[in-house]
Amino acid sequence: MSDLIFYTNPMSRGRIARWALEEVGANYEVRVMNYADTMKADEYLAVNPMGKVPAIEHKGKVITECAAICAYLGDAFPDAGLTPAPADRADYYRWLFFAAGPVEAAVTNNAAGFVPKPEQGRMFGYGSYDQAIDVLEAAVATADYIAGAAFTMADVYVGSQVIWGTQFGTIPQRDAFAAYVERLTARDAYKRGNELDDQLQATNQMA
């Protein structure tokens, strides 16, 4: 039995954590949570009181929130080489948490039809949707990967935002985004994670 449990649903942000797990080569046990029942059951709420997935439990410690899961796995599996050395983590932390904060908020608010008035911009960490997207575009255009020349766990999270956003229309199609997506989706771990979740989704739909 694995000492790492992965709580997920294939139709969720659990796909981000799955990709991260595949990148580090972790051995993990999958527990599929259903929106209608098990995700809100007391047993799972003891793991994540938000009643959301994904979550991982590693050696008795629970980690929730996709950005945190990516950062944690990078540290917990150093042999994968997906976390920069401490002295080189400025861009790694900066863009990982920029995507988890301003980008996530800007994209979800915009998709929900909530657009702050110009004078309200300073109340929100993202200022405006257009500003957040422009900054994100510039960041992915600067180098092959978000923290420089090498792929890191920050790319799993930032890249997932860009992949999903451009796919579903919540982030506009731009050349820099398309080139970044092409690099990321060519990775074996990305393909492997997607295949596993696609199979899981098909199985759940047939059950």
C-alpha positions as a LaTeX table, in Angstrom:
\begin{tabular}{lrrr}
\hline
Residue & $x$ (\AA) & $y$ (\AA) & $z$ (\AA) \\
\hline
Met1 & 0.00 & 0.00 & 0.00 \\
Ser2 & 1.38 & 3.40 & $-0.99$ \\
Asp3 & 2.22 & 6.06 & 1.58 \\
Leu4 & 0.78 & 8.64 & $-0.85$ \\
Ile5 & $-2.99$ & 8.83 & $-1.39$ \\
Phe6 & $-4.40$ & 10.94 & $-4.22$ \\
Tyr7 & $-8.01$ & 12.09 & $-3.84$ \\
Thr8 & $-9.44$ & 13.21 & $-7.15$ \\
Asn9 & $-12.17$ & 13.28 & $-9.74$ \\
Pro10 & $-11.19$ & 13.15 & $-13.43$ \\
Met11 & $-13.49$ & 16.09 & $-14.16$ \\
Ser12 & $-11.71$ & 18.48 & $-11.83$ \\
Arg13 & $-8.49$ & 20.30 & $-11.06$ \\
Gly14 & $-7.34$ & 16.88 & $-9.92$ \\
Arg15 & $-5.84$ & 16.62 & $-13.41$ \\
Ile16 & $-3.26$ & 19.20 & $-12.34$ \\
Ala17 & $-2.20$ & 17.12 & $-9.36$ \\
Arg18 & $-2.19$ & 13.96 & $-11.49$ \\
Trp19 & 0.23 & 15.61 & $-13.92$ \\
Ala20 & 2.42 & 16.69 & $-10.99$ \\
Leu21 & 2.44 & 13.17 & $-9.55$ \\
Glu22 & 3.44 & 11.72 & $-12.90$ \\
Glu23 & 6.21 & 14.28 & $-13.33$ \\
Val24 & 7.88 & 13.32 & $-10.05$ \\
Gly25 & 7.38 & 9.60 & $-10.64$ \\
Ala26 & 5.50 & 9.04 & $-7.39$ \\
Asn27 & 3.90 & 5.75 & $-6.44$ \\
Tyr28 & 0.40 & 6.66 & $-5.33$ \\
Glu29 & $-3.01$ & 5.23 & $-4.52$ \\
Val30 & $-5.99$ & 6.83 & $-6.26$ \\
Arg31 & $-9.28$ & 7.44 & $-4.47$ \\
Val32 & $-12.00$ & 8.76 & $-6.75$ \\
Met33 & $-14.41$ & 11.16 & $-5.08$ \\
Asn34 & $-17.86$ & 11.83 & $-6.47$ \\
Tyr35 & $-19.37$ & 15.30 & $-6.36$ \\
Ala36 & $-22.79$ & 14.05 & $-5.26$ \\
Asp37 & $-21.77$ & 12.07 & $-2.19$ \\
Thr38 & $-18.25$ & 11.03 & $-1.17$ \\
Met39 & $-16.74$ & 14.50 & $-1.69$ \\
Lys40 & $-19.11$ & 15.90 & 0.95 \\
Ala41 & $-19.05$ & 12.90 & 3.28 \\
Asp42 & $-17.61$ & 13.26 & 6.77 \\
Glu43 & $-14.73$ & 10.92 & 5.98 \\
Tyr44 & $-13.44$ & 13.15 & 3.18 \\
Leu45 & $-14.29$ & 16.42 & 4.96 \\
Ala46 & $-11.84$ & 15.28 & 7.63 \\
Val47 & $-9.21$ & 15.35 & 4.87 \\
Asn48 & $-10.33$ & 18.56 & 3.17 \\
Pro49 & $-13.01$ & 20.56 & 5.01 \\
Met50 & $-13.68$ & 22.45 & 1.76 \\
Gly51 & $-15.11$ & 19.27 & 0.28 \\
Lys52 & $-13.13$ & 19.76 & $-2.92$ \\
Val53 & $-10.50$ & 17.85 & $-4.86$ \\
Pro54 & $-7.67$ & 17.36 & $-5.37$ \\
Ala55 & $-5.95$ & 16.54 & $-2.12$ \\
Ile56 & $-3.01$ & 14.34 & $-1.36$ \\
Glu57 & $-2.08$ & 12.58 & 1.85 \\
His58 & 1.62 & 11.80 & 2.11 \\
Lys59 & 3.05 & 9.98 & 5.10 \\
Gly60 & 0.08 & 11.14 & 7.18 \\
Lys61 & 0.26 & 14.80 & 6.09 \\
Val62 & $-2.53$ & 16.37 & 4.03 \\
Ile63 & $-1.87$ & 18.89 & 1.27 \\
Thr64 & $-4.67$ & 20.65 & $-0.59$ \\
Glu65 & $-4.71$ & 23.43 & $-3.23$ \\
Cys66 & $-3.09$ & 22.65 & $-6.56$ \\
Ala67 & $-0.26$ & 25.16 & $-6.35$ \\
Ala68 & 0.67 & 23.86 & $-2.90$ \\
Ile69 & 0.52 & 20.27 & $-4.11$ \\
Cys70 & 2.85 & 21.06 & $-7.01$ \\
Ala71 & 5.34 & 22.86 & $-4.76$ \\
Tyr72 & 5.16 & 20.14 & $-2.12$ \\
Leu73 & 5.75 & 17.30 & $-4.56$ \\
Gly74 & 8.72 & 19.09 & $-6.05$ \\
Asp75 & 10.29 & 19.26 & $-2.59$ \\
Ala76 & 9.20 & 15.78 & $-1.48$ \\
Phe77 & 10.70 & 14.12 & $-4.55$ \\
Pro78 & 13.97 & 16.00 & $-5.10$ \\
Asp79 & 15.42 & 13.30 & $-7.37$ \\
Ala80 & 12.96 & 14.42 & $-10.06$ \\
Gly81 & 14.89 & 17.69 & $-10.28$ \\
Leu82 & 11.77 & 19.81 & $-10.76$ \\
Thr83 & 12.38 & 22.39 & $-8.02$ \\
Pro84 & 15.16 & 24.95 & $-8.54$ \\
Ala85 & 17.96 & 25.31 & $-6.02$ \\
Pro86 & 16.98 & 27.66 & $-3.16$ \\
Ala87 & 19.06 & 30.51 & $-4.58$ \\
Asp88 & 17.28 & 30.19 & $-7.94$ \\
Arg89 & 13.67 & 30.10 & $-6.79$ \\
Ala90 & 12.66 & 33.75 & $-7.25$ \\
Asp91 & 10.88 & 33.28 & $-10.59$ \\
Tyr92 & 9.66 & 29.84 & $-9.54$ \\
Tyr93 & 7.78 & 31.22 & $-6.53$ \\
Arg94 & 6.80 & 34.45 & $-8.22$ \\
Trp95 & 4.97 & 32.93 & $-11.16$ \\
Leu96 & 3.61 & 29.90 & $-9.33$ \\
Phe97 & 1.79 & 32.14 & $-6.89$ \\
Phe98 & 0.94 & 34.78 & $-9.48$ \\
Ala99 & $-1.02$ & 32.06 & $-11.30$ \\
Ala100 & $-2.59$ & 30.80 & $-8.07$ \\
Gly101 & $-3.60$ & 34.28 & $-6.97$ \\
Pro102 & $-4.17$ & 37.05 & $-9.57$ \\
Val103 & $-4.60$ & 34.82 & $-12.63$ \\
Glu104 & $-6.97$ & 32.35 & $-10.97$ \\
Ala105 & $-9.10$ & 35.16 & $-9.53$ \\
Ala106 & $-9.10$ & 37.22 & $-12.73$ \\
Val107 & $-10.06$ & 34.29 & $-14.94$ \\
Thr108 & $-12.80$ & 32.90 & $-12.70$ \\
Asn109 & $-14.30$ & 36.32 & $-12.00$ \\
Asn110 & $-14.29$ & 37.19 & $-15.69$ \\
Ala111 & $-15.84$ & 33.84 & $-16.65$ \\
Ala112 & $-18.56$ & 34.43 & $-14.06$ \\
Gly113 & $-19.32$ & 37.82 & $-15.54$ \\
Phe114 & $-17.90$ & 39.81 & $-12.64$ \\
Val115 & $-15.88$ & 42.74 & $-13.96$ \\
Pro116 & $-14.63$ & 45.26 & $-11.39$ \\
Lys117 & $-15.10$ & 48.92 & $-12.19$ \\
Pro118 & $-11.84$ & 50.70 & $-13.09$ \\
Glu119 & $-11.85$ & 52.53 & $-9.77$ \\
Gln120 & $-12.11$ & 49.19 & $-7.95$ \\
Gly121 & $-8.97$ & 47.77 & $-9.56$ \\
Arg122 & $-6.74$ & 48.43 & $-6.57$ \\
Met123 & $-9.09$ & 46.35 & $-4.39$ \\
Phe124 & $-8.26$ & 43.23 & $-6.39$ \\
Gly125 & $-4.89$ & 41.51 & $-6.56$ \\
Tyr126 & $-5.20$ & 41.19 & $-10.33$ \\
Gly127 & $-6.13$ & 44.83 & $-11.01$ \\
Ser128 & $-8.08$ & 43.94 & $-14.14$ \\
Tyr129 & $-8.52$ & 40.82 & $-16.25$ \\
Asp130 & $-6.70$ & 42.35 & $-19.21$ \\
Gln131 & $-3.76$ & 43.39 & $-17.05$ \\
Ala132 & $-3.39$ & 39.93 & $-15.51$ \\
Ile133 & $-3.54$ & 38.23 & $-18.92$ \\
Asp134 & $-1.01$ & 40.64 & $-20.43$ \\
Val135 & 1.43 & 40.00 & $-17.58$ \\
Leu136 & 0.94 & 36.24 & $-17.91$ \\
Glu137 & 1.58 & 36.43 & $-21.64$ \\
Ala138 & 4.80 & 38.35 & $-21.12$ \\
Ala139 & 5.93 & 35.84 & $-18.50$ \\
Val140 & 5.50 & 32.78 & $-20.73$ \\
Ala141 & 7.11 & 34.58 & $-23.68$ \\
Thr142 & 10.31 & 35.39 & $-21.79$ \\
Ala143 & 11.81 & 31.87 & $-21.82$ \\
Asp144 & 10.85 & 28.33 & $-22.72$ \\
Tyr145 & 9.49 & 27.75 & $-19.22$ \\
Ile146 & 8.03 & 29.97 & $-16.56$ \\
Ala147 & 11.12 & 30.01 & $-14.33$ \\
Gly148 & 13.70 & 29.98 & $-17.13$ \\
Ala149 & 15.25 & 27.43 & $-19.47$ \\
Ala150 & 14.29 & 24.36 & $-17.41$ \\
Phe151 & 10.86 & 22.86 & $-16.78$ \\
Thr152 & 9.82 & 23.00 & $-13.11$ \\
Met153 & 6.80 & 22.16 & $-11.01$ \\
Ala154 & 5.69 & 25.77 & $-11.44$ \\
Asp155 & 5.04 & 24.94 & $-15.10$ \\
Val156 & 2.61 & 22.21 & $-14.09$ \\
Tyr157 & 0.40 & 24.75 & $-12.34$ \\
Val158 & 0.94 & 27.79 & $-14.55$ \\
Gly159 & 0.79 & 25.61 & $-17.63$ \\
Ser160 & $-2.46$ & 23.98 & $-16.57$ \\
Gln161 & $-4.03$ & 27.42 & $-16.24$ \\
Val162 & $-2.92$ & 28.33 & $-19.76$ \\
Ile163 & $-3.80$ & 24.94 & $-21.30$ \\
Trp164 & $-7.31$ & 24.89 & $-19.86$ \\
Gly165 & $-7.90$ & 28.60 & $-20.28$ \\
Thr166 & $-7.03$ & 28.68 & $-23.97$ \\
Gln167 & $-8.92$ & 25.42 & $-24.56$ \\
Phe168 & $-12.15$ & 26.62 & $-22.96$ \\
Gly169 & $-11.92$ & 30.28 & $-23.95$ \\
Thr170 & $-11.34$ & 31.82 & $-20.52$ \\
Ile171 & $-7.85$ & 32.88 & $-21.61$ \\
Pro172 & $-7.46$ & 34.36 & $-25.11$ \\
Gln173 & $-5.56$ & 32.63 & $-27.87$ \\
Arg174 & $-2.18$ & 34.31 & $-28.29$ \\
Asp175 & 1.01 & 33.14 & $-29.97$ \\
Ala176 & 3.04 & 33.03 & $-26.75$ \\
Phe177 & 0.37 & 30.95 & $-25.03$ \\
Ala178 & 0.12 & 28.55 & $-27.99$ \\
Ala179 & 3.90 & 27.99 & $-28.06$ \\
Tyr180 & 3.99 & 27.39 & $-24.29$ \\
Val181 & 1.09 & 24.93 & $-24.48$ \\
Glu182 & 2.80 & 23.04 & $-27.31$ \\
Arg183 & 5.96 & 22.59 & $-25.24$ \\
Leu184 & 4.07 & 21.40 & $-22.18$ \\
Thr185 & 1.62 & 19.03 & $-23.82$ \\
Ala186 & 4.52 & 17.25 & $-25.56$ \\
Arg187 & 5.82 & 16.03 & $-22.19$ \\
Asp188 & 5.46 & 12.31 & $-21.49$ \\
Ala189 & 4.18 & 12.88 & $-17.95$ \\
Tyr190 & 1.47 & 15.24 & $-19.24$ \\
Lys191 & 0.33 & 12.69 & $-21.80$ \\
Arg192 & 0.44 & 9.85 & $-19.29$ \\
Gly193 & $-1.58$ & 11.78 & $-16.71$ \\
Asn194 & $-4.20$ & 12.73 & $-19.28$ \\
Glu195 & $-4.53$ & 9.13 & $-20.48$ \\
Leu196 & $-5.02$ & 7.90 & $-16.91$ \\
Asp197 & $-7.68$ & 10.51 & $-16.20$ \\
Asp198 & $-9.44$ & 9.95 & $-19.53$ \\
Gln199 & $-9.64$ & 6.23 & $-18.72$ \\
Leu200 & $-10.91$ & 7.00 & $-15.24$ \\
Gln201 & $-13.53$ & 9.36 & $-16.60$ \\
Ala202 & $-14.74$ & 6.80 & $-19.15$ \\
Thr203 & $-14.97$ & 4.13 & $-16.45$ \\
Asn204 & $-16.95$ & 6.38 & $-14.12$ \\
Gln205 & $-19.37$ & 7.36 & $-16.86$ \\
Met206 & $-20.01$ & 3.71 & $-17.70$ \\
Ala207 & $-20.47$ & 2.66 & $-14.07$ \\
\hline
\end{tabular}
